[in-house]
Amino acid sequence: MAGRMTRRQALLTGAGFAGAAPSLAWARTQGADAALADQVDAFVRAALAAWPDQPGLGVAVVKDGETLLARGYGVKRKGSPEAVTETTQFAVASNTKAMTAALLAMLVDEGKVAWDAPVKRYLPDFRLSDPVITQLITVRDLLSHRAGFGLGAGDLLFWPNSDRSREQVLAAVPHVPIEHGFRAGYHYCNLMFVQAGAVIEAVTGQRFEDVLKTRILDRLGMGDTVPLCSQASSASAKPHGRVGPPLRYQGEMTVLADSIPAIWNWDSAAAAGGVCTTARDWAQWIKVQLAAGEAPGGPRLWSQAQANEMWKPNIISGSSPGPTAELPGRAIAQTYALGWAVQDYRGERLVTHGGGAPGFISATLMLPGRNTGFSVFSNAEEGLLMRTLRSGIADILMGKAGFDWIADSKRLEREGTARSLTAAAEIDAAQRAGAQPSLPLAAYAGTWRDPWYGDVAITQRDGGLWLSMTQTPALQGPLEPYDGETFRTRFPDRREEDAFVTFELENGRPVRARMRGVSPDIDFSYDYQDLRLTRI
C-alpha cells in the first residue's frame, strides 16, 4: 500500500531504532491486523456474491493509524473488464459534509469564525424566508440540519443536474419555504451546507473547492481526490442503477452515464456533496479524523477542541428502545453533530455519515473507542448491499460477527420489492379509474412560477401536454391526465422521478398548482412538494 511513512513505521526505522528487529508484540499485532483485513475481504466478497448485479466497490479499513485494507472489487462498468482498484474514483456525495465542517473548524481555530456566531456576521446580505430565523441562525445551525427546512428543501436547485451557478443557488435561498420550528427537530438539508460553503468563501476570499484542496486534500496527500464532480477522472467508476418500469428503482442494473459529471455535477452545491475520491485516499481522511485533526506523519490540521466540537451532538435525529435479537444494530439514540452523525452501536460510540448520488452510494464509519474506521464506495444504487457492508464490517472490526446481515438484507429486499410493485400497480390502476380533467387541456398550459425554483412551463404538444422544469434539463416530458385536476409526468429520461401536478381552480380557471413525487421510493432530493406554483 502506497503512501507516506506512518508514525509507527518511523519509530521502527528512525533514530535509535535503525536495524532493530521487530518485537514479538509488534509481529503479533501485524498478524492480527492482517487476519482482520482478511475477514473484511472475505465478507465483502460474500456480499458481492449475494448481489451479482453489483458492478464494483472500493473499500478502505484503518486501525491505529494504519491502512489495513484499501482495495477495489469488481469492475468500473458493467460488461467491461476494467477492474476497480484502490485508486478508482467514486462520488462520495454527502460524505463531503464532514470536510466542509473541518474547513470551518480550522477557521474557528484561527479566530476567523465562531460556531455560535450569527451567519449574518460573515454574510451581511444573508436572508431566509423567516426574518426571525435569519437573525438567529448560526454557523453551527448550518451544519446541524435544524434550521427548520423540510427534508431536502431546495434540492431541486441542483438535483438532478441543474444549469444554475452557485451564486444563483444562493440567491434562491431566501425564497425556500421553512416548514418547521427553528432548532425544533432534525430535517436533513443540503441547502444550508451550500450556505456554509459561502461562509468559507467569504472569510477566506477563495472558492470553496480551492480552500478544500489546499487545506485538506494536499496536506493529507489525497492526490487522487477532487473537490468538484466536474473534475472527476474519465477513468472513474461509472454510475449504475436499476431503471425501468414500473418504478424508477425496478428493472435490470444498467449504466446510468459514461462519466460522473454527466449525471452528478454538484459544482453549484460542492460544500454539500461535491467530492470524488478513492479508497486509498479516503483512508487518509479517516486517519486524520481518528487522530483528532493530526495528519498522518504530518501537521495538525485542527485542534483537539474543534475535533470534539465536530463530534458533539447538536440535535436528536432518532431514538428507539435499543437493540434486539432481530435488530442487533438498532441505536438507542441517533444524533447529528457537525457534518457527522453520532450514535450508539452495540454499546459503543459510532461516528458515521453516508452519501447518495445517482449511481453511487458511500459510507464512512468510525469506532473511536477502537481507533478504527472504514469506508465503502459503491458504483450502483444497491442500498441494502450498503446496509450489509456497513453493519457486517463494523461487526467484524468489533469482534461481534455472527448476525447474518446478508440474509437479513436479502429478506428486506424481497419485502421491499413486493411493496413497491404493489404500490406501482395501485398508482396505475388509479390513473385508469381516474376522472377526466374538468377543463380542456389547453386551459392548463402556460408558465407556472415558484419563488425559489423559477419557471415550470406547460405547453401543448402532439394533442397532449408537455411539462418542462426550465432549470433542470432532465425533467421534461409528457403531462398526462391522472384524476380530475391531478396530472402526472412521464419523463422520457427514466433515470428521473415522475411527479403529480395538482391544479387549483378559481372561477373555472387554473391559478395555482402543487407537485409531489409519484413513486413511494422517490429520493427526498426530488423535493417537488416544496414548489408553490402560480400562473403568470
PyMOL commands that set and color helices and strands:
alter all, ss='L'
color gray80, all
select helices_A, chain A and resi 7-13+24-50+93-109+119-121+131-136+139-142+155-157+166-175+190-204+208-217+229-231+260-263+267-273+279-290+304-310+368-370+383-398+405-433+441-444+528-530
alter helices_A, ss='H'
color red, helices_A
select strands_A, chain A and resi 56-63+66-74+90-91+240-242+253-255+276-277+315-319+333-336+341-345+348-357+360-367+372-378+446-450+454-461+464-469+476-483+486-489+499-506+509-517+533-535
alter strands_A, ss='S'
color yellow, strands_A
deselect
rebuild
show_as cartoon
